[in-house]
Amino acid sequence: MTTTINLLPWRAEKRQEQQKQFLFMLVSTMILAAAIVGLIHIQMGGKIDYQLSRNKFVSAEIKKLDAEIAEIRDLRKVRRNLLERMEIIQDLQTSRPSIVHLFTEIVGTVPNGVYLEKLTQTGGNLVMNGLAESNARVSTYMRNLSNSEWLKDPNLTVIEIEDKKVTRISTFTLTVKQTSPNATEEDDKEDGGLQ
């Protein structure tokens, strides 16, 4: 006699049990994966927030330093302007007596028969326009300028006789460099010897 055992319900139950276990494992794996992804997301979000707060702090400090740098630049400009003003004032203080000496020398070197009409100063150079009764008087004037302690290197650029028949008055233009008795050759090259 053969016994027949029906294994179908048992197999079906086992299959259902395996499907339940599979679904349970699948759901628990998905929950675990979601939890891990959530934890990583939260951790990365925290790190990003921390880094953003550090970036904000660094940006704020950079702005403070930029403001201080701008203030330092402004102070340096003010300092430079003050130093330039002080230098100009010192130059004026030291050259104050030289203008008096210049006019004294101009008056002292002009011989009789020479008349200055115009005097122009550019830096350490003087341009003199005038009239002379003769060319010899212009030569005398140039020798006087050469012998002066405050003027040097006279250079005659123009000499013309306006009326050759009647008065023979010459118009002349000459340039001369202004210097001082204490000037060295380097000073003469730099600023015309003014101290």
Residue, then its C-alpha position, 0 to 999 in steps of 0.5 A: m500500500t502506498t501512502t500518498i502524502n500530499l506535500l503541496p500545502w506544506r510547500a505552499e506554506k513554506r513558500q509563503e513563509q519564505q516570501k514573508q521572510f524575504l519581504f521582511m528582510l527587504v523592508s528591514t534592509m530598505i529601512l536600514a538603508a534609509a536610516i543610514v542615508g538619513l544619518i549620512h545626510i544629517q551628518m553632512g548637513g551638520k558639516i556643511d552648516y559648520q563650514l558655512s558658519r566658518n566661512k561667514f566668520v572668515s568673510a566677516e574678518i576679511k571685511k574688517l581687515d579690508a576696512e583696516i587696510a583702506e584706513i591704513r591706505d588713507l592714513r598713508k595718503v594723509r602722511r604722504n601729503l603732510l610730508e610733501r607739504m612739510e618738504i615744500i615748506q622747508d624748501l620755501q623756508t630755505s629759499r626765502p633769502s635766495i629771492v632777496h639775493l637774486f634781486t640784489e644780484i640782478v640790480g648789482t650786475v646791471p651796468n649803465g646803459v642796460y635796461l631790463e624789461k621782463l624777467t621770467q623764472t622757470g625752476g632755476n632758470l631766469v629769462m631776461n629780456g631787455l634793452a641795451e645802448s650797445n652790444a658792448r654793454v650786453s657783453t659787460y652785463m654777461r661778464n657781471l652775471s658770470n662773476s656773480e655768486w648767485l647767478k651763473d652760465p649766462n647764455l645770450t639767445v637773441i640780440e637785435i638792433e631795432d633802429k640802426k640809423v638813429t638810436r642803435i638800441s639793441t634788444f636782447t634775450l638771455t638766460v641765466k641759471q640761479t645758484s647759491p654760494n653754498a651750492t655743490e655741482e650736484d645741487d646745481k644739476e638738481d635744482g639750480g643750486l637753490q638751498 
